[in-house]
């Protein structure tokens, strides 16, 4: 299993590249090959909104014309979850993994992703947690000031995953005002920059994420190069 960094990449291009890796892992599994094609990808995207397969189109609050005006794209995609935003200053993670190989269920995998984010934020002095019934990572989860800092949406087939998480680091949060993020109308959105009232080095955050990926996966006997 390896880490890859695709840097700033168009969403559709990244989706197609993900799908190609996913297909390769799936084919290797079908043929019982020993090669390990599993990969954890990090990247950023230009401004884009994505709507999960069970999401509601009404949660996109702007017109096609306004979408073009703000230089953003929109895609209906095959992950779980509702609508979310990706853009510069946000770390997007796409782990393409065979969950059977790492001996975890899909539910446990989501829990692991959340734990990686929670531990990463803790290293930056931010206390984050889960919110019952709402996938992702939150600040003040059980208060009226609840705000999401990381969205998670995954696709899995034959226990192989794609898509993943989006952690707001230095993200321009005004783009969330154009949607009902993840379908919520009564909760806010935040970023590391907003919580700390200063910009942080996105590469530093990515390295801390990698550290916690390694720790949590090595606990399960899986080693990442």
PyMOL CGO cylinders between C-alpha atoms (Angstrom):
from pymol import cmd
from pymol.cgo import CYLINDER

trace = [
    CYLINDER, 0.00, 0.00, 0.00, 1.37, 3.41, -0.96, 0.3, 1, 1, 1, 1, 1, 1,
    CYLINDER, 1.37, 3.41, -0.96, 0.66, 7.13, -0.60, 0.3, 1, 1, 1, 1, 1, 1,
    CYLINDER, 0.66, 7.13, -0.60, 0.31, 9.22, -3.75, 0.3, 1, 1, 1, 1, 1, 1,
    CYLINDER, 0.31, 9.22, -3.75, 0.01, 13.00, -4.16, 0.3, 1, 1, 1, 1, 1, 1,
    CYLINDER, 0.01, 13.00, -4.16, -1.86, 14.27, -7.22, 0.3, 1, 1, 1, 1, 1, 1,
    CYLINDER, -1.86, 14.27, -7.22, -1.58, 17.93, -6.15, 0.3, 1, 1, 1, 1, 1, 1,
    CYLINDER, -1.58, 17.93, -6.15, -4.18, 20.27, -7.74, 0.3, 1, 1, 1, 1, 1, 1,
    CYLINDER, -4.18, 20.27, -7.74, -6.18, 18.22, -10.24, 0.3, 1, 1, 1, 1, 1, 1,
    CYLINDER, -6.18, 18.22, -10.24, -9.45, 18.63, -12.13, 0.3, 1, 1, 1, 1, 1, 1,
    CYLINDER, -9.45, 18.63, -12.13, -12.22, 16.67, -10.40, 0.3, 1, 1, 1, 1, 1, 1,
    CYLINDER, -12.22, 16.67, -10.40, -13.29, 14.66, -13.46, 0.3, 1, 1, 1, 1, 1, 1,
    CYLINDER, -13.29, 14.66, -13.46, -9.71, 13.73, -14.25, 0.3, 1, 1, 1, 1, 1, 1,
    CYLINDER, -9.71, 13.73, -14.25, -9.18, 12.56, -10.67, 0.3, 1, 1, 1, 1, 1, 1,
    CYLINDER, -9.18, 12.56, -10.67, -12.43, 10.59, -10.75, 0.3, 1, 1, 1, 1, 1, 1,
    CYLINDER, -12.43, 10.59, -10.75, -11.34, 8.78, -13.92, 0.3, 1, 1, 1, 1, 1, 1,
    CYLINDER, -11.34, 8.78, -13.92, -7.87, 8.04, -12.49, 0.3, 1, 1, 1, 1, 1, 1,
    CYLINDER, -7.87, 8.04, -12.49, -9.47, 6.73, -9.28, 0.3, 1, 1, 1, 1, 1, 1,
    CYLINDER, -9.47, 6.73, -9.28, -11.78, 4.50, -11.28, 0.3, 1, 1, 1, 1, 1, 1,
    CYLINDER, -11.78, 4.50, -11.28, -8.84, 3.05, -13.21, 0.3, 1, 1, 1, 1, 1, 1,
    CYLINDER, -8.84, 3.05, -13.21, -7.03, 2.12, -9.98, 0.3, 1, 1, 1, 1, 1, 1,
    CYLINDER, -7.03, 2.12, -9.98, -10.27, 0.79, -8.46, 0.3, 1, 1, 1, 1, 1, 1,
    CYLINDER, -10.27, 0.79, -8.46, -10.80, -1.41, -11.52, 0.3, 1, 1, 1, 1, 1, 1,
    CYLINDER, -10.80, -1.41, -11.52, -7.22, -2.71, -11.30, 0.3, 1, 1, 1, 1, 1, 1,
    CYLINDER, -7.22, -2.71, -11.30, -7.63, -3.63, -7.61, 0.3, 1, 1, 1, 1, 1, 1,
    CYLINDER, -7.63, -3.63, -7.61, -10.97, -5.29, -8.38, 0.3, 1, 1, 1, 1, 1, 1,
    CYLINDER, -10.97, -5.29, -8.38, -9.53, -7.28, -11.29, 0.3, 1, 1, 1, 1, 1, 1,
    CYLINDER, -9.53, -7.28, -11.29, -6.56, -8.41, -9.18, 0.3, 1, 1, 1, 1, 1, 1,
    CYLINDER, -6.56, -8.41, -9.18, -8.98, -9.58, -6.51, 0.3, 1, 1, 1, 1, 1, 1,
    CYLINDER, -8.98, -9.58, -6.51, -11.09, -11.52, -9.01, 0.3, 1, 1, 1, 1, 1, 1,
    CYLINDER, -11.09, -11.52, -9.01, -7.97, -13.26, -10.31, 0.3, 1, 1, 1, 1, 1, 1,
    CYLINDER, -7.97, -13.26, -10.31, -6.56, -13.84, -6.81, 0.3, 1, 1, 1, 1, 1, 1,
    CYLINDER, -6.56, -13.84, -6.81, -3.35, -12.03, -7.72, 0.3, 1, 1, 1, 1, 1, 1,
    CYLINDER, -3.35, -12.03, -7.72, -0.84, -11.27, -4.97, 0.3, 1, 1, 1, 1, 1, 1,
    CYLINDER, -0.84, -11.27, -4.97, 0.12, -7.82, -6.25, 0.3, 1, 1, 1, 1, 1, 1,
    CYLINDER, 0.12, -7.82, -6.25, -0.86, -5.00, -3.89, 0.3, 1, 1, 1, 1, 1, 1,
    CYLINDER, -0.86, -5.00, -3.89, -2.33, -2.16, -5.96, 0.3, 1, 1, 1, 1, 1, 1,
    CYLINDER, -2.33, -2.16, -5.96, -3.92, -0.42, -2.97, 0.3, 1, 1, 1, 1, 1, 1,
    CYLINDER, -3.92, -0.42, -2.97, -3.27, 3.31, -2.81, 0.3, 1, 1, 1, 1, 1, 1,
    CYLINDER, -3.27, 3.31, -2.81, -4.07, 6.32, -0.59, 0.3, 1, 1, 1, 1, 1, 1,
    CYLINDER, -4.07, 6.32, -0.59, -4.28, 9.43, -2.76, 0.3, 1, 1, 1, 1, 1, 1,
    CYLINDER, -4.28, 9.43, -2.76, -4.14, 13.05, -1.63, 0.3, 1, 1, 1, 1, 1, 1,
    CYLINDER, -4.14, 13.05, -1.63, -5.08, 15.99, -3.83, 0.3, 1, 1, 1, 1, 1, 1,
    CYLINDER, -5.08, 15.99, -3.83, -6.81, 19.36, -4.13, 0.3, 1, 1, 1, 1, 1, 1,
    CYLINDER, -6.81, 19.36, -4.13, -9.46, 20.31, -6.68, 0.3, 1, 1, 1, 1, 1, 1,
    CYLINDER, -9.46, 20.31, -6.68, -10.48, 23.53, -8.40, 0.3, 1, 1, 1, 1, 1, 1,
    CYLINDER, -10.48, 23.53, -8.40, -13.92, 24.73, -7.25, 0.3, 1, 1, 1, 1, 1, 1,
    CYLINDER, -13.92, 24.73, -7.25, -16.42, 21.89, -7.69, 0.3, 1, 1, 1, 1, 1, 1,
    CYLINDER, -16.42, 21.89, -7.69, -19.66, 20.68, -6.13, 0.3, 1, 1, 1, 1, 1, 1,
    CYLINDER, -19.66, 20.68, -6.13, -20.44, 16.95, -6.06, 0.3, 1, 1, 1, 1, 1, 1,
    CYLINDER, -20.44, 16.95, -6.06, -23.77, 15.29, -5.34, 0.3, 1, 1, 1, 1, 1, 1,
    CYLINDER, -23.77, 15.29, -5.34, -23.83, 11.72, -4.00, 0.3, 1, 1, 1, 1, 1, 1,
    CYLINDER, -23.83, 11.72, -4.00, -26.03, 9.06, -5.56, 0.3, 1, 1, 1, 1, 1, 1,
    CYLINDER, -26.03, 9.06, -5.56, -28.72, 9.42, -2.87, 0.3, 1, 1, 1, 1, 1, 1,
    CYLINDER, -28.72, 9.42, -2.87, -28.41, 13.19, -2.51, 0.3, 1, 1, 1, 1, 1, 1,
    CYLINDER, -28.41, 13.19, -2.51, -31.12, 15.73, -3.23, 0.3, 1, 1, 1, 1, 1, 1,
    CYLINDER, -31.12, 15.73, -3.23, -30.66, 18.12, -6.14, 0.3, 1, 1, 1, 1, 1, 1,
    CYLINDER, -30.66, 18.12, -6.14, -32.55, 20.77, -4.17, 0.3, 1, 1, 1, 1, 1, 1,
    CYLINDER, -32.55, 20.77, -4.17, -29.51, 21.08, -1.87, 0.3, 1, 1, 1, 1, 1, 1,
    CYLINDER, -29.51, 21.08, -1.87, -27.72, 22.87, -4.73, 0.3, 1, 1, 1, 1, 1, 1,
    CYLINDER, -27.72, 22.87, -4.73, -28.92, 26.44, -4.18, 0.3, 1, 1, 1, 1, 1, 1,
    CYLINDER, -28.92, 26.44, -4.18, -27.53, 28.16, -7.28, 0.3, 1, 1, 1, 1, 1, 1,
    CYLINDER, -27.53, 28.16, -7.28, -28.26, 28.09, -10.99, 0.3, 1, 1, 1, 1, 1, 1,
    CYLINDER, -28.26, 28.09, -10.99, -26.10, 26.74, -13.79, 0.3, 1, 1, 1, 1, 1, 1,
    CYLINDER, -26.10, 26.74, -13.79, -25.42, 30.33, -14.87, 0.3, 1, 1, 1, 1, 1, 1,
    CYLINDER, -25.42, 30.33, -14.87, -24.21, 31.34, -11.40, 0.3, 1, 1, 1, 1, 1, 1,
    CYLINDER, -24.21, 31.34, -11.40, -22.10, 28.19, -11.23, 0.3, 1, 1, 1, 1, 1, 1,
    CYLINDER, -22.10, 28.19, -11.23, -20.28, 29.35, -14.34, 0.3, 1, 1, 1, 1, 1, 1,
    CYLINDER, -20.28, 29.35, -14.34, -20.02, 32.87, -12.95, 0.3, 1, 1, 1, 1, 1, 1,
    CYLINDER, -20.02, 32.87, -12.95, -18.12, 31.68, -9.87, 0.3, 1, 1, 1, 1, 1, 1,
    CYLINDER, -18.12, 31.68, -9.87, -15.90, 29.37, -11.93, 0.3, 1, 1, 1, 1, 1, 1,
    CYLINDER, -15.90, 29.37, -11.93, -17.15, 26.13, -10.39, 0.3, 1, 1, 1, 1, 1, 1,
    CYLINDER, -17.15, 26.13, -10.39, -18.20, 22.75, -11.76, 0.3, 1, 1, 1, 1, 1, 1,
    CYLINDER, -18.20, 22.75, -11.76, -20.93, 20.33, -10.69, 0.3, 1, 1, 1, 1, 1, 1,
    CYLINDER, -20.93, 20.33, -10.69, -21.01, 16.53, -10.90, 0.3, 1, 1, 1, 1, 1, 1,
    CYLINDER, -21.01, 16.53, -10.90, -23.46, 13.84, -9.84, 0.3, 1, 1, 1, 1, 1, 1,
    CYLINDER, -23.46, 13.84, -9.84, -21.27, 10.99, -8.65, 0.3, 1, 1, 1, 1, 1, 1,
    CYLINDER, -21.27, 10.99, -8.65, -21.42, 7.43, -7.33, 0.3, 1, 1, 1, 1, 1, 1,
    CYLINDER, -21.42, 7.43, -7.33, -20.40, 7.86, -3.69, 0.3, 1, 1, 1, 1, 1, 1,
    CYLINDER, -20.40, 7.86, -3.69, -22.63, 7.90, -0.63, 0.3, 1, 1, 1, 1, 1, 1,
    CYLINDER, -22.63, 7.90, -0.63, -23.70, 11.13, 1.04, 0.3, 1, 1, 1, 1, 1, 1,
    CYLINDER, -23.70, 11.13, 1.04, -25.37, 14.28, -0.23, 0.3, 1, 1, 1, 1, 1, 1,
    CYLINDER, -25.37, 14.28, -0.23, -23.85, 17.44, -1.72, 0.3, 1, 1, 1, 1, 1, 1,
    CYLINDER, -23.85, 17.44, -1.72, -20.46, 18.82, -0.80, 0.3, 1, 1, 1, 1, 1, 1,
    CYLINDER, -20.46, 18.82, -0.80, -17.85, 21.27, -2.05, 0.3, 1, 1, 1, 1, 1, 1,
    CYLINDER, -17.85, 21.27, -2.05, -14.20, 20.78, -2.99, 0.3, 1, 1, 1, 1, 1, 1,
    CYLINDER, -14.20, 20.78, -2.99, -11.75, 23.56, -3.65, 0.3, 1, 1, 1, 1, 1, 1,
    CYLINDER, -11.75, 23.56, -3.65, -8.23, 24.90, -3.16, 0.3, 1, 1, 1, 1, 1, 1,
    CYLINDER, -8.23, 24.90, -3.16, -7.01, 24.83, 0.42, 0.3, 1, 1, 1, 1, 1, 1,
    CYLINDER, -7.01, 24.83, 0.42, -8.83, 21.58, 1.13, 0.3, 1, 1, 1, 1, 1, 1,
    CYLINDER, -8.83, 21.58, 1.13, -7.15, 18.17, 1.42, 0.3, 1, 1, 1, 1, 1, 1,
    CYLINDER, -7.15, 18.17, 1.42, -9.12, 15.53, -0.43, 0.3, 1, 1, 1, 1, 1, 1,
    CYLINDER, -9.12, 15.53, -0.43, -8.21, 11.92, 0.34, 0.3, 1, 1, 1, 1, 1, 1,
    CYLINDER, -8.21, 11.92, 0.34, -9.06, 8.97, -1.89, 0.3, 1, 1, 1, 1, 1, 1,
    CYLINDER, -9.06, 8.97, -1.89, -8.07, 5.65, -0.27, 0.3, 1, 1, 1, 1, 1, 1,
    CYLINDER, -8.07, 5.65, -0.27, -8.56, 2.83, -2.77, 0.3, 1, 1, 1, 1, 1, 1,
    CYLINDER, -8.56, 2.83, -2.77, -8.39, -0.21, -0.53, 0.3, 1, 1, 1, 1, 1, 1,
    CYLINDER, -8.39, -0.21, -0.53, -9.50, -3.82, -0.32, 0.3, 1, 1, 1, 1, 1, 1,
    CYLINDER, -9.50, -3.82, -0.32, -11.16, -3.85, 3.09, 0.3, 1, 1, 1, 1, 1, 1,
    CYLINDER, -11.16, -3.85, 3.09, -11.02, -7.66, 3.19, 0.3, 1, 1, 1, 1, 1, 1,
    CYLINDER, -11.02, -7.66, 3.19, -7.22, -7.46, 3.04, 0.3, 1, 1, 1, 1, 1, 1,
    CYLINDER, -7.22, -7.46, 3.04, -7.10, -5.13, 6.03, 0.3, 1, 1, 1, 1, 1, 1,
    CYLINDER, -7.10, -5.13, 6.03, -9.81, -7.08, 7.87, 0.3, 1, 1, 1, 1, 1, 1,
    CYLINDER, -9.81, -7.08, 7.87, -12.27, -4.27, 8.52, 0.3, 1, 1, 1, 1, 1, 1,
    CYLINDER, -12.27, -4.27, 8.52, -15.94, -3.77, 7.69, 0.3, 1, 1, 1, 1, 1, 1,
    CYLINDER, -15.94, -3.77, 7.69, -17.17, -0.75, 5.77, 0.3, 1, 1, 1, 1, 1, 1,
    CYLINDER, -17.17, -0.75, 5.77, -18.61, 0.71, 8.98, 0.3, 1, 1, 1, 1, 1, 1,
    CYLINDER, -18.61, 0.71, 8.98, -15.28, 0.24, 10.77, 0.3, 1, 1, 1, 1, 1, 1,
    CYLINDER, -15.28, 0.24, 10.77, -13.44, 1.78, 7.82, 0.3, 1, 1, 1, 1, 1, 1,
    CYLINDER, -13.44, 1.78, 7.82, -15.54, 4.96, 8.06, 0.3, 1, 1, 1, 1, 1, 1,
    CYLINDER, -15.54, 4.96, 8.06, -14.81, 5.01, 11.79, 0.3, 1, 1, 1, 1, 1, 1,
    CYLINDER, -14.81, 5.01, 11.79, -11.07, 4.71, 11.07, 0.3, 1, 1, 1, 1, 1, 1,
    CYLINDER, -11.07, 4.71, 11.07, -11.18, 7.61, 8.61, 0.3, 1, 1, 1, 1, 1, 1,
    CYLINDER, -11.18, 7.61, 8.61, -12.97, 9.74, 11.18, 0.3, 1, 1, 1, 1, 1, 1,
    CYLINDER, -12.97, 9.74, 11.18, -10.42, 8.77, 13.84, 0.3, 1, 1, 1, 1, 1, 1,
    CYLINDER, -10.42, 8.77, 13.84, -7.51, 9.73, 11.56, 0.3, 1, 1, 1, 1, 1, 1,
    CYLINDER, -7.51, 9.73, 11.56, -9.04, 13.18, 11.05, 0.3, 1, 1, 1, 1, 1, 1,
    CYLINDER, -9.04, 13.18, 11.05, -9.84, 13.62, 14.76, 0.3, 1, 1, 1, 1, 1, 1,
    CYLINDER, -9.84, 13.62, 14.76, -6.26, 12.75, 15.75, 0.3, 1, 1, 1, 1, 1, 1,
    CYLINDER, -6.26, 12.75, 15.75, -4.82, 15.00, 13.06, 0.3, 1, 1, 1, 1, 1, 1,
    CYLINDER, -4.82, 15.00, 13.06, -6.89, 17.95, 14.26, 0.3, 1, 1, 1, 1, 1, 1,
    CYLINDER, -6.89, 17.95, 14.26, -5.87, 17.23, 17.85, 0.3, 1, 1, 1, 1, 1, 1,
    CYLINDER, -5.87, 17.23, 17.85, -2.23, 17.63, 16.81, 0.3, 1, 1, 1, 1, 1, 1,
    CYLINDER, -2.23, 17.63, 16.81, -3.15, 21.16, 15.71, 0.3, 1, 1, 1, 1, 1, 1,
    CYLINDER, -3.15, 21.16, 15.71, -4.89, 21.92, 18.99, 0.3, 1, 1, 1, 1, 1, 1,
    CYLINDER, -4.89, 21.92, 18.99, -8.43, 21.44, 17.67, 0.3, 1, 1, 1, 1, 1, 1,
    CYLINDER, -8.43, 21.44, 17.67, -10.89, 19.26, 19.58, 0.3, 1, 1, 1, 1, 1, 1,
    CYLINDER, -10.89, 19.26, 19.58, -13.13, 17.42, 17.11, 0.3, 1, 1, 1, 1, 1, 1,
    CYLINDER, -13.13, 17.42, 17.11, -15.60, 14.55, 17.39, 0.3, 1, 1, 1, 1, 1, 1,
    CYLINDER, -15.60, 14.55, 17.39, -18.24, 12.45, 15.69, 0.3, 1, 1, 1, 1, 1, 1,
    CYLINDER, -18.24, 12.45, 15.69, -21.92, 13.33, 15.48, 0.3, 1, 1, 1, 1, 1, 1,
    CYLINDER, -21.92, 13.33, 15.48, -24.31, 10.41, 15.86, 0.3, 1, 1, 1, 1, 1, 1,
    CYLINDER, -24.31, 10.41, 15.86, -26.12, 9.70, 12.59, 0.3, 1, 1, 1, 1, 1, 1,
    CYLINDER, -26.12, 9.70, 12.59, -23.95, 12.11, 10.58, 0.3, 1, 1, 1, 1, 1, 1,
    CYLINDER, -23.95, 12.11, 10.58, -20.80, 10.77, 8.91, 0.3, 1, 1, 1, 1, 1, 1,
    CYLINDER, -20.80, 10.77, 8.91, -17.77, 13.04, 9.09, 0.3, 1, 1, 1, 1, 1, 1,
    CYLINDER, -17.77, 13.04, 9.09, -15.91, 15.06, 11.70, 0.3, 1, 1, 1, 1, 1, 1,
    CYLINDER, -15.91, 15.06, 11.70, -17.37, 17.95, 13.65, 0.3, 1, 1, 1, 1, 1, 1,
    CYLINDER, -17.37, 17.95, 13.65, -16.50, 20.75, 16.06, 0.3, 1, 1, 1, 1, 1, 1,
    CYLINDER, -16.50, 20.75, 16.06, -18.97, 21.29, 18.94, 0.3, 1, 1, 1, 1, 1, 1,
    CYLINDER, -18.97, 21.29, 18.94, -20.90, 18.34, 17.55, 0.3, 1, 1, 1, 1, 1, 1,
    CYLINDER, -20.90, 18.34, 17.55, -23.58, 18.28, 20.23, 0.3, 1, 1, 1, 1, 1, 1,
    CYLINDER, -23.58, 18.28, 20.23, -24.09, 22.03, 20.57, 0.3, 1, 1, 1, 1, 1, 1,
    CYLINDER, -24.09, 22.03, 20.57, -26.08, 24.62, 18.64, 0.3, 1, 1, 1, 1, 1, 1,
    CYLINDER, -26.08, 24.62, 18.64, -22.72, 25.80, 17.24, 0.3, 1, 1, 1, 1, 1, 1,
    CYLINDER, -22.72, 25.80, 17.24, -22.03, 22.40, 15.57, 0.3, 1, 1, 1, 1, 1, 1,
    CYLINDER, -22.03, 22.40, 15.57, -19.90, 22.82, 12.44, 0.3, 1, 1, 1, 1, 1, 1,
    CYLINDER, -19.90, 22.82, 12.44, -18.41, 20.30, 10.07, 0.3, 1, 1, 1, 1, 1, 1,
    CYLINDER, -18.41, 20.30, 10.07, -14.70, 20.38, 9.30, 0.3, 1, 1, 1, 1, 1, 1,
    CYLINDER, -14.70, 20.38, 9.30, -14.39, 17.14, 7.31, 0.3, 1, 1, 1, 1, 1, 1,
    CYLINDER, -14.39, 17.14, 7.31, -16.89, 15.43, 5.01, 0.3, 1, 1, 1, 1, 1, 1,
    CYLINDER, -16.89, 15.43, 5.01, -16.69, 11.71, 4.28, 0.3, 1, 1, 1, 1, 1, 1,
    CYLINDER, -16.69, 11.71, 4.28, -18.36, 9.91, 1.37, 0.3, 1, 1, 1, 1, 1, 1,
    CYLINDER, -18.36, 9.91, 1.37, -17.31, 6.47, 0.16, 0.3, 1, 1, 1, 1, 1, 1,
    CYLINDER, -17.31, 6.47, 0.16, -18.19, 3.99, -2.55, 0.3, 1, 1, 1, 1, 1, 1,
    CYLINDER, -18.19, 3.99, -2.55, -17.48, 0.29, -1.98, 0.3, 1, 1, 1, 1, 1, 1,
    CYLINDER, -17.48, 0.29, -1.98, -17.87, -2.72, -4.25, 0.3, 1, 1, 1, 1, 1, 1,
    CYLINDER, -17.87, -2.72, -4.25, -16.73, -6.22, -3.25, 0.3, 1, 1, 1, 1, 1, 1,
    CYLINDER, -16.73, -6.22, -3.25, -15.16, -4.48, -0.22, 0.3, 1, 1, 1, 1, 1, 1,
    CYLINDER, -15.16, -4.48, -0.22, -13.00, -2.26, -2.44, 0.3, 1, 1, 1, 1, 1, 1,
    CYLINDER, -13.00, -2.26, -2.44, -13.30, 1.47, -1.70, 0.3, 1, 1, 1, 1, 1, 1,
    CYLINDER, -13.30, 1.47, -1.70, -13.01, 4.69, -3.64, 0.3, 1, 1, 1, 1, 1, 1,
    CYLINDER, -13.01, 4.69, -3.64, -13.82, 8.35, -2.96, 0.3, 1, 1, 1, 1, 1, 1,
    CYLINDER, -13.82, 8.35, -2.96, -13.09, 9.27, 0.67, 0.3, 1, 1, 1, 1, 1, 1,
    CYLINDER, -13.09, 9.27, 0.67, -12.79, 12.46, 2.70, 0.3, 1, 1, 1, 1, 1, 1,
    CYLINDER, -12.79, 12.46, 2.70, -12.41, 16.23, 2.33, 0.3, 1, 1, 1, 1, 1, 1,
    CYLINDER, -12.41, 16.23, 2.33, -10.70, 18.13, 5.16, 0.3, 1, 1, 1, 1, 1, 1,
    CYLINDER, -10.70, 18.13, 5.16, -11.04, 21.90, 5.19, 0.3, 1, 1, 1, 1, 1, 1,
    CYLINDER, -11.04, 21.90, 5.19, -7.63, 23.44, 5.87, 0.3, 1, 1, 1, 1, 1, 1,
    CYLINDER, -7.63, 23.44, 5.87, -7.45, 26.94, 4.33, 0.3, 1, 1, 1, 1, 1, 1,
    CYLINDER, -7.45, 26.94, 4.33, -10.68, 26.52, 2.38, 0.3, 1, 1, 1, 1, 1, 1,
    CYLINDER, -10.68, 26.52, 2.38, -12.74, 29.50, 1.13, 0.3, 1, 1, 1, 1, 1, 1,
    CYLINDER, -12.74, 29.50, 1.13, -15.88, 28.75, 3.12, 0.3, 1, 1, 1, 1, 1, 1,
    CYLINDER, -15.88, 28.75, 3.12, -18.13, 31.12, 1.19, 0.3, 1, 1, 1, 1, 1, 1,
    CYLINDER, -18.13, 31.12, 1.19, -18.63, 28.36, -1.41, 0.3, 1, 1, 1, 1, 1, 1,
    CYLINDER, -18.63, 28.36, -1.41, -20.60, 26.39, 1.20, 0.3, 1, 1, 1, 1, 1, 1,
    CYLINDER, -20.60, 26.39, 1.20, -23.21, 29.15, 1.21, 0.3, 1, 1, 1, 1, 1, 1,
    CYLINDER, -23.21, 29.15, 1.21, -24.22, 28.01, -2.28, 0.3, 1, 1, 1, 1, 1, 1,
    CYLINDER, -24.22, 28.01, -2.28, -25.37, 24.58, -1.02, 0.3, 1, 1, 1, 1, 1, 1,
    CYLINDER, -25.37, 24.58, -1.02, -26.94, 22.85, 1.96, 0.3, 1, 1, 1, 1, 1, 1,
    CYLINDER, -26.94, 22.85, 1.96, -23.70, 21.08, 2.91, 0.3, 1, 1, 1, 1, 1, 1,
    CYLINDER, -23.70, 21.08, 2.91, -24.26, 17.32, 3.19, 0.3, 1, 1, 1, 1, 1, 1,
    CYLINDER, -24.26, 17.32, 3.19, -27.99, 18.12, 3.19, 0.3, 1, 1, 1, 1, 1, 1,
    CYLINDER, -27.99, 18.12, 3.19, -27.91, 20.02, 6.50, 0.3, 1, 1, 1, 1, 1, 1,
    CYLINDER, -27.91, 20.02, 6.50, -29.68, 23.38, 6.87, 0.3, 1, 1, 1, 1, 1, 1,
    CYLINDER, -29.68, 23.38, 6.87, -29.09, 23.89, 10.60, 0.3, 1, 1, 1, 1, 1, 1,
    CYLINDER, -29.09, 23.89, 10.60, -25.34, 23.26, 10.99, 0.3, 1, 1, 1, 1, 1, 1,
    CYLINDER, -25.34, 23.26, 10.99, -22.27, 25.21, 10.00, 0.3, 1, 1, 1, 1, 1, 1,
    CYLINDER, -22.27, 25.21, 10.00, -19.00, 24.49, 8.20, 0.3, 1, 1, 1, 1, 1, 1,
    CYLINDER, -19.00, 24.49, 8.20, -15.53, 25.38, 9.35, 0.3, 1, 1, 1, 1, 1, 1,
    CYLINDER, -15.53, 25.38, 9.35, -11.83, 24.91, 8.56, 0.3, 1, 1, 1, 1, 1, 1,
    CYLINDER, -11.83, 24.91, 8.56, -8.54, 24.61, 10.41, 0.3, 1, 1, 1, 1, 1, 1,
    CYLINDER, -8.54, 24.61, 10.41, -7.77, 28.19, 9.37, 0.3, 1, 1, 1, 1, 1, 1,
    CYLINDER, -7.77, 28.19, 9.37, -11.05, 29.47, 10.82, 0.3, 1, 1, 1, 1, 1, 1,
    CYLINDER, -11.05, 29.47, 10.82, -10.67, 27.56, 14.08, 0.3, 1, 1, 1, 1, 1, 1,
    CYLINDER, -10.67, 27.56, 14.08, -7.07, 28.70, 14.62, 0.3, 1, 1, 1, 1, 1, 1,
    CYLINDER, -7.07, 28.70, 14.62, -7.63, 32.20, 13.10, 0.3, 1, 1, 1, 1, 1, 1,
    CYLINDER, -7.63, 32.20, 13.10, -4.51, 31.72, 10.97, 0.3, 1, 1, 1, 1, 1, 1,
    CYLINDER, -4.51, 31.72, 10.97, -3.50, 29.92, 7.82, 0.3, 1, 1, 1, 1, 1, 1,
    CYLINDER, -3.50, 29.92, 7.82, -1.64, 26.65, 8.22, 0.3, 1, 1, 1, 1, 1, 1,
    CYLINDER, -1.64, 26.65, 8.22, 0.75, 24.85, 5.91, 0.3, 1, 1, 1, 1, 1, 1,
    CYLINDER, 0.75, 24.85, 5.91, -1.41, 22.39, 3.97, 0.3, 1, 1, 1, 1, 1, 1,
    CYLINDER, -1.41, 22.39, 3.97, 1.61, 20.15, 3.34, 0.3, 1, 1, 1, 1, 1, 1,
    CYLINDER, 1.61, 20.15, 3.34, 2.22, 19.96, 7.09, 0.3, 1, 1, 1, 1, 1, 1,
    CYLINDER, 2.22, 19.96, 7.09, -1.40, 18.89, 7.64, 0.3, 1, 1, 1, 1, 1, 1,
    CYLINDER, -1.40, 18.89, 7.64, -1.01, 16.24, 4.95, 0.3, 1, 1, 1, 1, 1, 1,
    CYLINDER, -1.01, 16.24, 4.95, 2.10, 14.82, 6.64, 0.3, 1, 1, 1, 1, 1, 1,
    CYLINDER, 2.10, 14.82, 6.64, 0.25, 14.60, 9.95, 0.3, 1, 1, 1, 1, 1, 1,
    CYLINDER, 0.25, 14.60, 9.95, -2.61, 12.79, 8.18, 0.3, 1, 1, 1, 1, 1, 1,
    CYLINDER, -2.61, 12.79, 8.18, -0.10, 10.32, 6.76, 0.3, 1, 1, 1, 1, 1, 1,
    CYLINDER, -0.10, 10.32, 6.76, 1.33, 9.75, 10.24, 0.3, 1, 1, 1, 1, 1, 1,
    CYLINDER, 1.33, 9.75, 10.24, -2.07, 8.82, 11.62, 0.3, 1, 1, 1, 1, 1, 1,
    CYLINDER, -2.07, 8.82, 11.62, -2.91, 6.66, 8.61, 0.3, 1, 1, 1, 1, 1, 1,
    CYLINDER, -2.91, 6.66, 8.61, 0.27, 4.71, 9.30, 0.3, 1, 1, 1, 1, 1, 1,
    CYLINDER, 0.27, 4.71, 9.30, -0.42, 4.38, 13.04, 0.3, 1, 1, 1, 1, 1, 1,
    CYLINDER, -0.42, 4.38, 13.04, -4.00, 3.18, 12.66, 0.3, 1, 1, 1, 1, 1, 1,
    CYLINDER, -4.00, 3.18, 12.66, -3.29, 0.84, 9.77, 0.3, 1, 1, 1, 1, 1, 1,
    CYLINDER, -3.29, 0.84, 9.77, -0.15, -0.62, 11.34, 0.3, 1, 1, 1, 1, 1, 1,
    CYLINDER, -0.15, -0.62, 11.34, -2.27, -1.49, 14.37, 0.3, 1, 1, 1, 1, 1, 1,
    CYLINDER, -2.27, -1.49, 14.37, -4.08, -3.78, 11.94, 0.3, 1, 1, 1, 1, 1, 1,
    CYLINDER, -4.08, -3.78, 11.94, -0.90, -5.23, 10.46, 0.3, 1, 1, 1, 1, 1, 1,
    CYLINDER, -0.90, -5.23, 10.46, -1.02, -3.10, 7.29, 0.3, 1, 1, 1, 1, 1, 1,
    CYLINDER, -1.02, -3.10, 7.29, 2.08, -1.11, 6.34, 0.3, 1, 1, 1, 1, 1, 1,
    CYLINDER, 2.08, -1.11, 6.34, 2.08, 1.93, 4.07, 0.3, 1, 1, 1, 1, 1, 1,
    CYLINDER, 2.08, 1.93, 4.07, 5.15, 3.02, 2.08, 0.3, 1, 1, 1, 1, 1, 1,
]
cmd.load_cgo(trace, "trace")
